[in-house]
């Protein structure tokens, strides 16, 4: 392995040039063979092509490789690696120029495709026409856009045109649900997740991958409650509010889904959306099933879709309705999830033009009402002599009384 050279590549080099923290490091090794790597104590872990874990650092080292398209989708590749594959060959197969910069052991940068210039120009640009062979790259560019748009990055016109061509050619149809969700959940946790969905919409992929979301754009809402009018714009504004709140993934996903039902509102009642909550639930469920969304995200999204209007009306609800809401949302058993539910509702309320900083007392009010209801325990009811079905009925009765007392205290 005397002729082998090791280079730091990809995100570690890019992020350092951008002045960002480097979270993980990837390496490419040129001029060697799998047998040599194993002989040096590296552990082979790659399935499709040779990737090895360093015996001390456990960082991934991949052999320089080329690839050839053999079938549709992102699995349709044959990889080739041997000691003759050059660093330039390996970098050419990468998605964006900003990810195709390497640094050798002496600290010298190798940038054959202009990545440093594109970093300076704040440009996301594909490396080569081979970009069009892998539909995952559409999702990756959108994800990088969601991360880097706050830094001033834009997508190169020729790259956007290529993405549109890929969508038109049906490449995105071959994407597997797991990979779509993987890129989507990572994008949702970026500083500007709306950019991910906006770029997918601009290239035509949103309609293919997220038709429930695409259907919201152009659907009007009442200007009194939604000065932004367009439902799709509202959802992305609400998502920005969830980011502002530093909400977890489940909350951000719930916000994304909460108004799906508005796309099914009969045209003759627009711009009002009576019953959109109930209409939205099956749409959210089918969306989650198709993308194989984790249960925690699915459950919170369904809950938010079904009950978010009740939260907005919290102070006007009767004590019995509040206790029923707590029961239906399992707030007594899962108070942390209920808190996340309230976060999603707050993001919805503030994701509206001019109302981003509106007062929204509902979460504090409902948490206090829940605490009052939860202060009545089943054990207390049993100790008072109730048994069987009477325990549940009396527990509910006393909890309603406790919430009524709380409401009276709030009014005084």
N, C-alpha and C positions, 0 to 999 in steps of 0.2 A: 504493500500500500504506500510505497515511497513516493509515487507520483500523485497521490490523491490530494485534493484541496477541499477545504471545508469553508462554506460561506454562510453567514447569517442572512436570511432572506425574509421577504414579505412584511408582515405587519410590524415586526420589531424595528426594522429599519425605517419604515414609513412613519411610525409613531414618534420615533426619536427625532426625525427630521421636522416633524410638526410640533415638537416640544411637548408631546403627550407622554404619560406614563406607559412604560412597556410592560405588559402583563404576562406575555409568554414569548418564547423565542423558538423559531423553527430554523432548521439548518438543511442545506443541500450539500451533498458530497459529490465531487466530480473526479472521475478518473479511477474508479475502484469497482469492485464486484461484491455481491452479497457474501460470497465466501470469505473475502478479506474482512468485511465488517464483523461477521460472526467470530472470526479468528481473533479479532481485537476485543472481544467481550461484549459487543453490541447484541441486543436481543431483537430479533425480527418480530414485527407486529403487523406489518401491512398485509392486507388481503389481496388487493388488486395490483399493487406495485410495491417494490421493496422500501419499507420504512423500518427504522431501527431506533431503539431506545439506548441512549448513552449509558454505559455501565455505572457512572457516578451521578450525573445530573438528571438522568431519566428524560432528558429533552429529546424530541424527535429529530432524527437525522434521516432524510430521504435521499436516495440516490438520484442523481440527475437523470431526467427521463424525457422522452417525447411521447406523443400519443396520436392515435389515428382513429377517426370516426368510422364506426362500422354498422351502427344501428341508431334509430331514433332514441331521444332521451339522454339522460346523463349517465346511464350505465353502458351506453353503446360505444365504448372505447376499448381499443387495444393499446396497452402501454409497452414502450420499448425502453430498456435501460441497459447500458453496458459502459465500459470504461471510455468509449469514444464519444459519448454524448457530452457536448460542451455546456458551459454555464449559459451561454446565449441561447442554445437550444432549449434548455430547461426554462429560462425566463420567458421565452417567446410563447409558451403554452399557458401563461398565467392570464388572469382576467383583465386587470387594469394596470396601466403603466406605473401608478404609485405603489403597486404591490410587486413590481418586477424590478426592484432594486436590490442588489446584493452587496454585502460588505465582507471583505476577506479578513484573514486573521491579523493583518497589519493595520486594519482600519480603513483601507482604501475602498471607496464605493465603486461598484460596477453597475452602470446604468445605460445599457445599450438602447433602451426604448423611450428615453426622455421622461422618466418618472419624476426626477427632481424639478424639471421645468414645469411639469404639470402640477406638482405640489405648489410651486411658486404662483402659478396661474390659477390655483384652486379649481382644477379641472379633473373630472373623472372620465378617463378616456380608455378605450379598449386597446390592448397591445397589438393584436393581429386579427385578420379575418377568421381565425380559428375560434374566436369568441363565440361565433354564431353556432358552433357545434354543440354547445352545452347550455341547456335552458336554465340550469341553476344559476348561471351568471346573471340572468335578468333579476333574479331575487337578490343576488349578492350586490349588484350595483345599487338596487333600491335600498338595501340595508346600509351600504356605505353612505348613500345619500342621506339617510335618516341620521347617521352619525355625524357626517361632516358638513351638512348644509348650514348648521349654526356657525361654522368656521368660514363660510363664504363659498363653499364648493358648489359647482354646477356640473351637469352632465353634458359632455361634448355632443354637439349636434349630430356628428356622424355615428356616435355610439347609440344615441337615442333612435336614430334611423335604423340602425342594425337591430336593435331590440324590437322595434315595430315589425320589421321584416320577419324576425324569428316568431313572433306571435302570429303573424299572418300565415306563416308556413306550418303552424300547428306544433311547434317545438314544445310549447308550454303544456300541451295536452298530455305529454309523456311524463310530466313531473309527478312524483309520488307524494302522497299526503304528508308523510313524515318529514320530508325535506321542506315542503312548503311551510309546515308548522314550525320547524326548526328555525328557518330564516325569519318567519313572522314574529315569533316570540322574542328573538334577539332584537329585532327592529322595534318592537313595542317598548323595550327597555332602554332605547336610545333617547337622546335629548329632544329629538324631533321626529317621533314616529309617524306623524302625518305625512312627512316627506316620502316615506316608504310607499304609502298607499297612493299618494298623488303621482309619483313617478310610474307606478304600475298602471294607474289609470291613463296616464299620458301615452304609454306605449301600447295600450290595449289589453294588458294582461289582467287587470283588475276584473274585467267582465268575465274572463275565463276562470280565474282562480277564486274570486270573491264576488260572485254575482249578487249576493244579498246586499253587499255594501255598494256595489256599482249602481244598483237599482235606486238608491236613495238620492243620488245626485239629480237635481232638477225637480224633486218633489217639494212643493211649497208648504210652508207652515204659516200660522197666523203671525203677522208682524208684531202684534202686541206682546206676545210671549217670545217670539223668535225674530228679532230685528234682522238677522242674517238671512232669513226666509228659507234658503235651500237646506234641506235635511242633511244631505251629505256634508255640506260645509259645517253645519252644526256639530255633527258627530266628530269631525276632525278637530273642531275648536274645543269640544268637551275632552277629547283625548289630550290636547295640549294642557288643559286644566289638570288632568290626572297626573301629567308629568310635573307640572308646577307643584302639586301636592306631594311629589315623590312617592306616588302610590305604587304598590307591588304589581306584578304581572297580572294577577287575577282581576284586579280592579281595572286596569287599563283595557284588558280584553272585554270585560263586562261593559265598559263605556263604548267600546267599538261596536258592540252588538245591540245595545239597548233599544234602538229605534228601528230595527229591521222591519217591524210591522207596518211602519208608515208607508213603505213601498206598496203595500197591498190595500191602502185606503181607497174606497170607491171614489171615482173621479167627481161624482156629483156632490160629495160632501167636503171636498178640499176647499180651503186649506186646513180645515179642522181634521182631527184624527181620532175620532171617538173609537174606542176599542182597540187601538193599535197595540196595546200591551198584550192582550190575548192573541191577536193575530201574529205577534212577533215570536211567541214562545216556540211554535213548531219550526219556524225558520231558523232560530238559534240552535235548536236541537239538531236539525239536519246539517247545519253548518258545522257544528262541533263533531258530529258523527263522520262527516266527509273528511275533515282534516285531522280526525283522531286527536282532538283536543283533550288534555288531561282533565280528570273529573273535577278538580277544584276550580279550574277556570270555567268549565261548562256550567257547574252548579251555580256559581255566582252570577254568570251571565244570564242564566234562565231566571234567577231570582230578581235580578235588577230589571230585566225586561218586563216581568210580570207585575212588579210592585212599585216601580219608581214613582209613578204619579201619586200613590198614597203617601210616600215620604214627603213630597213637595207640599201636600195638604195636611201635614202631621198635626198642627195645632188645632185644626178644625175637626179632627176625628174624635168620635165618642170613645169613652174608656173601653167599652166592649170591643170596638173595632181595633183599638190599639192592642189589646190583649190578643185578639185573634191574629193580628199581624205578627206579633211576637211568636205566637205558636206556629203559624204557617211558615215563617222564615227560620224556625228553630233557634231563635235568638237566645232562649234560656239555655239550650244545650251547647250552642256554638256562638258565644258572644263575640269572638274575634272575627268570625265571618260576617256577623251582623255589622260590625264596625266597618269592614271593607265595603259592604253593601251601601252603607251611608256615605262612604267616600265616593263611590261611583255616582250616587245620586247628587252629591254636591258638585262633582265635575260636570254632570249634565246641566245642573242649574246655572253654572257659571260659564259654560261653553256657549255663550251667546253674545253677539256684538253689543258692546257697551255695558254688559252686565258681568264682566269678568271679576269685578271686585264687589259684587253685590253682597249684602248681608244675608247669610243663610243659617239661621239659628236652629233649623230642624234637627241636625245630628245631636247637638247638645240636649235639646228638648227630649228627643226620643231615648237617648241614653239614660237620662234622668227618669223618664217614665218606665223604662225597662228595669232600672234599679229598684224602683218602687214596687213593680210587679214581682220581681225576683225575690224581694224580701219576704214574700209569703212562700213558705216551703211546704212540700207535701208532708214532711215529717210532722210539722205543726198541726196540719189538718188531721192526720192519723191520731196524734196525741190528744186531740179534742174529741175523739171517739168515733170518727167517721171511718168507714171501711168499704171495700169493693168499689163499685162504680160511683158511689157517693163521694169518694175522695176526689176524683177528677172534677166533678161538678162543683164541689165546694171550693176546691183550689182555684178554679176559674172565677167563681163568684167573689172570693176574697181578693184575688188579684185585680179584678175589675174595680172593686171598692178602693184598693190601694192606689190605683191609677187615677180614679176619680178624686181622691183626696189630694193627690199630687197636682192635678189640674186646678183644683180649687185654690191651692197654695200659690200657684203660678198667676192666677187671676187677681189675687188680693194684693 
